[in-house]
Amino acid sequence: MQQEGAKQKTKFHLMRTLGAWALVPGLGVPATKFVESYYDVSFFSPAISVMWRGLQSVRSWMILTVPLPLWMLVVVTVLPLLMMGVVVWVIVDANGKLKDADMELDAAHAKIKDLQVPKILPLTDEQSKVIAAIAAYDSVGKDCRTKDFPVQIGLTLLQADGAMDVLEKRKFISFQYATSGKYVTLTAAGREYVLRPEFEYPLVPLPQAPLPGNGRI
């Protein structure tokens, strides 16, 4: 009874050892030699016997010596290096093209943004003088009649009217009509324009403050 138990225990250790050797191919050859020298495997089960024969076949295959031509050795060693170099070059080239595409896309977005929000064109000298004179009237709360200020800023009525046509198209000024004449005042866009820090006021004489009761009729 004790001998049977010892035999089963020995068989269990053998199976566990063989399983470990099967997981490590490099130890298969010494493992088969060791077991073959010290143990009789005839009592193994059929599955273990098949595994054993497989290990022996692997051992026989691993110790074979195969002569190779030099050109084949060169191909086997150099070809993978060339393939790896090609793969690295393709990756680097793709990354470069991707960066260039990102830069072009950013430039296109910036151009689209500029087109959507066009920059404010600067005014001419005549237009700047006219809008500054109108702003001077608005700043003291006096009504600005279109015929009153051109001479004060050194412009003819024709030059002042031409400048006001442009300012009206740009919605910087608006006109109002009364029996006493045509009046002009700044719009919200016009006030925003003249209040910008970069706007340079031309030298224009400021009108006097309105007297009580002075207004349009």
C-alpha positions as CSV (number, residue, x, y, z in Angstrom):
1,M,0.0,0.0,0.0
2,Q,2.8,2.4,0.9
3,Q,4.7,1.5,-2.2
4,E,1.6,2.2,-4.4
5,G,1.3,5.6,-2.7
6,A,4.9,6.4,-3.2
7,K,4.6,5.4,-6.9
8,Q,1.6,7.7,-7.3
9,K,3.4,10.5,-5.6
10,T,6.5,10.0,-7.8
11,K,4.3,10.0,-10.9
12,F,2.6,13.3,-9.8
13,H,6.0,15.0,-9.4
14,L,7.1,13.7,-12.8
15,M,4.0,15.1,-14.5
16,R,4.3,18.5,-12.7
17,T,8.0,18.7,-13.7
18,L,7.2,17.8,-17.3
19,G,4.5,20.5,-17.4
20,A,7.0,23.1,-16.2
21,W,9.6,22.0,-18.8
22,A,7.0,22.1,-21.6
23,L,6.4,25.8,-20.8
24,V,10.1,26.6,-21.1
25,P,11.2,25.3,-24.5
26,G,14.9,26.0,-23.7
27,L,14.8,23.4,-20.9
28,G,13.1,20.7,-23.0
29,V,16.3,19.0,-24.1
30,P,18.0,18.7,-20.7
31,A,14.7,17.8,-19.2
32,T,14.1,14.8,-21.5
33,K,17.7,13.6,-20.9
34,F,17.3,13.8,-17.2
35,V,14.0,11.9,-17.0
36,E,15.1,9.4,-19.6
37,S,18.2,8.6,-17.5
38,Y,16.5,8.1,-14.2
39,Y,13.0,7.1,-14.8
40,D,11.1,4.6,-16.8
41,V,8.3,6.3,-18.7
42,S,6.5,3.1,-19.8
43,F,3.9,3.5,-17.1
44,F,2.8,6.9,-18.2
45,S,-0.6,7.4,-19.6
46,P,-1.1,7.6,-23.4
47,A,-1.4,11.4,-23.2
48,I,1.8,11.8,-21.3
49,S,3.5,9.3,-23.7
50,V,2.4,11.5,-26.7
51,M,3.8,14.6,-24.9
52,W,7.0,12.7,-24.2
53,R,7.4,11.7,-27.8
54,G,6.7,15.3,-28.9
55,L,9.4,16.6,-26.6
56,Q,11.9,14.0,-28.0
57,S,11.0,15.2,-31.5
58,V,11.6,18.8,-30.6
59,R,14.9,17.9,-29.1
60,S,15.9,16.0,-32.2
61,W,14.8,19.0,-34.4
62,M,16.6,21.5,-32.2
63,I,20.0,19.8,-32.4
64,L,19.9,19.5,-36.2
65,T,22.7,21.3,-38.1
66,V,21.5,23.0,-41.3
67,P,24.1,24.5,-43.6
68,L,23.0,27.8,-45.1
69,P,24.5,29.7,-48.1
70,L,26.1,33.0,-47.3
71,W,23.6,35.0,-49.4
72,M,20.7,33.4,-47.5
73,L,22.3,34.4,-44.2
74,V,22.8,38.0,-45.5
75,V,19.1,38.1,-46.6
76,V,17.9,36.8,-43.3
77,T,19.9,39.4,-41.3
78,V,19.9,42.4,-43.5
79,L,16.4,42.2,-44.9
80,P,14.7,42.7,-41.5
81,L,16.9,45.7,-40.8
82,L,16.0,47.2,-44.2
83,M,12.3,46.6,-43.5
84,M,12.6,48.2,-40.1
85,G,14.3,51.3,-41.7
86,V,11.6,51.6,-44.3
87,V,8.9,51.4,-41.6
88,V,10.7,54.1,-39.5
89,W,11.0,56.3,-42.6
90,V,7.4,56.0,-43.4
91,I,6.3,56.9,-39.9
92,V,8.6,60.0,-39.8
93,D,7.4,61.1,-43.2
94,A,3.8,60.7,-42.2
95,N,4.3,62.7,-39.0
96,G,6.0,65.5,-41.1
97,K,3.1,65.6,-43.5
98,L,0.6,65.6,-40.6
99,K,2.3,68.6,-39.1
100,D,2.3,70.4,-42.4
101,A,-1.4,69.7,-42.8
102,D,-2.1,71.0,-39.3
103,M,-0.2,74.3,-40.1
104,E,-2.1,74.7,-43.4
105,L,-5.4,74.0,-41.6
106,D,-4.6,76.7,-38.9
107,A,-3.7,79.2,-41.6
108,A,-7.0,78.4,-43.4
109,H,-9.0,78.9,-40.2
110,A,-7.2,82.2,-39.5
111,K,-8.0,83.4,-43.1
112,I,-11.7,82.4,-42.7
113,K,-11.8,84.2,-39.4
114,D,-10.4,87.4,-41.1
115,L,-13.0,87.1,-43.8
116,Q,-15.9,86.6,-41.4
117,V,-14.7,89.6,-39.3
118,P,-13.3,92.1,-41.8
119,K,-10.9,94.7,-40.4
120,I,-12.2,98.3,-40.2
121,L,-10.7,100.3,-43.0
122,P,-9.1,103.6,-42.0
123,L,-10.8,106.9,-42.9
124,T,-9.4,109.5,-45.2
125,D,-8.3,112.9,-43.9
126,E,-11.6,114.5,-45.0
127,Q,-13.7,111.8,-43.5
128,S,-11.7,111.9,-40.2
129,K,-12.2,115.7,-40.1
130,V,-15.9,115.4,-40.7
131,I,-16.5,112.7,-38.1
132,A,-14.3,114.5,-35.6
133,A,-16.3,117.7,-36.1
134,I,-19.6,115.8,-35.6
135,A,-18.2,114.2,-32.5
136,A,-17.3,117.6,-31.2
137,Y,-20.8,118.8,-31.6
138,D,-22.2,115.7,-29.9
139,S,-19.7,116.0,-27.0
140,V,-21.2,119.4,-26.0
141,G,-24.8,118.5,-26.8
142,K,-25.2,120.9,-29.7
143,D,-27.1,120.1,-32.9
144,C,-24.8,119.8,-35.9
145,R,-26.2,121.2,-39.1
146,T,-24.4,119.9,-42.2
147,K,-23.8,123.5,-43.5
148,D,-22.3,124.8,-40.3
149,F,-19.0,123.0,-39.8
150,P,-17.4,122.4,-43.2
151,V,-15.9,125.9,-43.4
152,Q,-14.6,125.5,-39.8
153,I,-12.6,122.4,-40.7
154,G,-11.3,123.8,-44.0
155,L,-13.6,121.8,-46.4
156,T,-16.0,122.8,-49.0
157,L,-19.6,121.7,-48.8
158,L,-19.0,119.2,-51.6
159,Q,-16.0,117.6,-49.8
160,A,-18.0,117.5,-46.6
161,D,-21.1,116.0,-48.3
162,G,-18.9,113.3,-50.0
163,A,-17.3,112.4,-46.7
164,M,-20.7,112.2,-45.0
165,D,-21.9,109.9,-47.8
166,V,-19.2,107.4,-47.0
167,L,-19.7,107.7,-43.2
168,E,-23.4,107.1,-43.7
169,K,-22.7,103.9,-45.8
170,R,-20.5,102.7,-43.0
171,K,-23.3,103.5,-40.5
172,F,-21.1,105.9,-38.5
173,I,-23.6,108.8,-38.8
174,S,-27.3,109.4,-39.3
175,F,-29.2,112.3,-40.7
176,Q,-32.3,114.1,-39.4
177,Y,-34.3,116.7,-41.1
178,A,-36.0,119.7,-39.8
179,T,-37.4,122.9,-41.1
180,S,-34.2,124.7,-40.2
181,G,-32.0,122.4,-42.3
182,K,-30.3,119.0,-42.4
183,Y,-28.7,117.7,-39.2
184,V,-26.2,115.0,-38.6
185,T,-25.2,113.0,-35.5
186,L,-23.1,110.0,-34.6
187,T,-24.6,106.5,-34.4
188,A,-23.5,103.9,-31.9
189,A,-21.0,102.5,-34.4
190,G,-19.7,106.1,-35.0
191,R,-19.2,106.7,-31.3
192,E,-17.4,103.4,-30.9
193,Y,-15.1,104.3,-33.8
194,V,-14.1,107.8,-32.5
195,L,-13.7,106.5,-28.9
196,R,-11.1,103.9,-30.0
197,P,-7.6,104.6,-28.6
198,E,-6.0,104.5,-32.1
199,F,-8.4,107.1,-33.5
200,E,-6.5,110.4,-34.0
201,Y,-8.6,113.5,-33.7
202,P,-7.8,116.1,-36.3
203,L,-7.6,119.7,-35.1
204,V,-11.1,121.1,-35.4
205,P,-12.6,124.0,-33.6
206,L,-15.1,123.0,-30.9
207,P,-18.5,124.6,-31.1
208,Q,-19.8,126.6,-28.2
209,A,-22.2,125.0,-25.7
210,P,-25.8,125.5,-26.6
211,L,-27.8,128.2,-25.0
212,P,-30.9,127.4,-23.0
213,G,-33.8,126.8,-25.5
214,N,-31.5,126.5,-28.5
215,G,-32.6,123.6,-30.6
216,R,-34.0,122.5,-33.9
217,I,-37.3,123.9,-35.1
